[in-house]
Amino acid sequence: MGGCKEEIPLSVPCLKGNEWNYVKECLDTNWVSYVGPFVKRFEKELAVVTDARHAVAMSSGTAALHVALILAGVKPDEEVVMPALTFVAPANAVRYCGAWPVLIDIQGCDWQMDIDQLSHFLSDSCVRRRGLLFNKITGRRVAALLPVHLLGAMCDVDAVAELATMYELPLIEDAAECLGATYKNRPIGASTPAYNGPLRIVVTSFNGNKVMTTGGGGALLANENSVADRAMHLSTTAKVDDFEFLHDEVGYNYRLTNIAAALGVAQLEQLNDHVEFKRMVAHRYEGIFLGHSHITAHPEARQCRSTFWLYTVLLDIQSKPIVEYLNSKGIMARRVWLPITDVPPFKDKVFSTGCQMANHLHEYALNIPCSVGITPGQIETVAEQLTFAISRH
Ligand SMILES: Cc1ncc(COP(=O)(O)O)c(C=O)c1O
C-alpha cells in the first residue's frame, strides 16, 4: 500500500455516462446559467425517478432545506425537531430561519432517528396551547419535524408521518443522503398515506460525495402545485416579471445552473446502476465482516431498501485510532459525525433528549470507502487493513 494518502477514496463521483456530451451541449449552445433546457429536463426526470409530482432544482441541498423551512413557516426563536446525529446542514438551515433544532437520539436497530424518543418528546415535553405546540422546557413553539434519513437508508417514515399528523406539524424530510432508496417500496418523493398534516416536503442533494452528483446541487420535492410554485419563486429571487426588476418579497438566488443540470441528467440515467453497485459493495463488506466479533456491519431496516450511500461499521473499540491508521495507509475513512449537541454553534444552546446512541456511533463507528467503481481488490484491502488495525488494539 505504501504511505501515499487517500489512495482509496471514501465516496467519489462516477462520471461514466453522457456527462461530457450534455455539458458540451450547454457550452455549444451558450446555455450555461440558471436558464436552459437541462434544468427543466432534470426536474422532470428527477420527479419521475423519485415519484414526486414536482421537483425544483436548486444550487444545494442546504438551499433546498432553507426554502422548505421557510415554506413550513418556521420563524425566529421557534424549534424544529431533528436527529442529533447528521451532517450539519439541516441544523444550519434551521438557524438560517432564526430557529433552533431540538435534537433526538438515534436508535440502535437501524441507526436512524429514534422514533420512541421523538414520540416521548412530543407527548411528555410539549404542550398544546391555542392549537400550537410548545416545548414546555424552553417555552418555544415547535414549528416542524425534520427527520433526516441517514447514511443512505430511510427512517421509519410512516411512524414520523403519523406523529406529524397527530401534532399537526409540517414534515420536512431531509433525503440528501438517500436518493435511490425506497421505504415500503416507495421512492423518496412518493406521497405518504400516513401523513395528513399541513405540509410535507422532501429535500435531496447532489453534492459530489452522493450516489449521483451535479457537482453541487439539490432539489425540493413536493406533491402540491402551490408548494412547488412557491419554492420556485423563492429560489429565483422572487421575481414576478421577466422584463422589469420587480420582486414581491425577499427571495434567494438558489437556482441550479444548466451546466449542473446537464450533469444531473446524465447521472440520473445511471442512478439505478449506482445504487445497485453501492448495494453490492455493502453486501461484500457484510460477507467479509460476518462473524467478525469486533465489527457490526451497516444494518438495513426491513421496510427500507438502502443505497448504503456511506458504508459504515460499528466497532467494539474506539474508532479514532483505527481511522487514523487507515488514513495513514491511504485508505480514506472517517469517524461518524460529531453529534450536533457538540458542534460549537449549537453546543449548550440546543435542547436535546439525550444522545447516548449518537455519541456511541460517533465514538465507535466509522465510514469506509464505498465509491461507485471501487474494485473487489480495494474492498479486500480496506477490510484487511481494518481487521489488522483492530487486532493491534
Ligand atoms: C443529511 C444531509 N443534509 C443536507 C446536506 C446538504 O446538502 P448540500 O451539500 O447539497 O448542501 C447533506 C450533505 O451534503 C446531508 O448529508
The ligand as an SDF file (V2000), in Angstrom:
LIG
                    3D

 16 16  0  0  0  0  0  0  0  0999 V2000
  -28.1780   14.9090    5.7240 C   0  0  0  0  0  0  0  0  0  0  0  0
  -27.7170   15.9910    4.8120 C   0  0  0  0  0  0  0  0  0  0  0  0
  -28.4980   17.0710    4.6540 N   0  0  0  0  0  0  0  0  0  0  0  0
  -28.1550   18.0630    3.8290 C   0  0  0  0  0  0  0  0  0  0  0  0
  -26.9780   18.0230    3.1350 C   0  0  0  0  0  0  0  0  0  0  0  0
  -26.6070   19.2140    2.3410 C   0  0  0  0  0  0  0  0  0  0  0  0
  -26.5690   19.0310    1.0230 O   0  0  0  0  0  0  0  0  0  0  0  0
  -25.6210   20.0110    0.1430 P   0  0  0  0  0  0  0  0  0  0  0  0
  -24.2100   19.6190    0.4090 O   0  0  0  0  0  0  0  0  0  0  0  0
  -26.0740   19.7470   -1.2440 O   0  0  0  0  0  0  0  0  0  0  0  0
  -25.9180   21.4030    0.5830 O   0  0  0  0  0  0  0  0  0  0  0  0
  -26.1300   16.9040    3.2500 C   0  0  0  0  0  0  0  0  0  0  0  0
  -24.8600   16.7220    2.5500 C   0  0  0  0  0  0  0  0  0  0  0  0
  -24.3260   17.1950    1.7180 O   0  0  0  0  0  0  0  0  0  0  0  0
  -26.5090   15.8690    4.1210 C   0  0  0  0  0  0  0  0  0  0  0  0
  -25.7250   14.8080    4.2960 O   0  0  0  0  0  0  0  0  0  0  0  0
  1  2  1  0
  2  3  1  0
  2 15  2  0
  3  4  2  0
  4  5  1  0
  5  6  1  0
  5 12  2  0
  6  7  1  0
  7  8  1  0
  8  9  2  0
  8 10  1  0
  8 11  1  0
 12 13  1  0
 12 15  1  0
 13 14  2  0
 15 16  1  0
M  END
$$$$
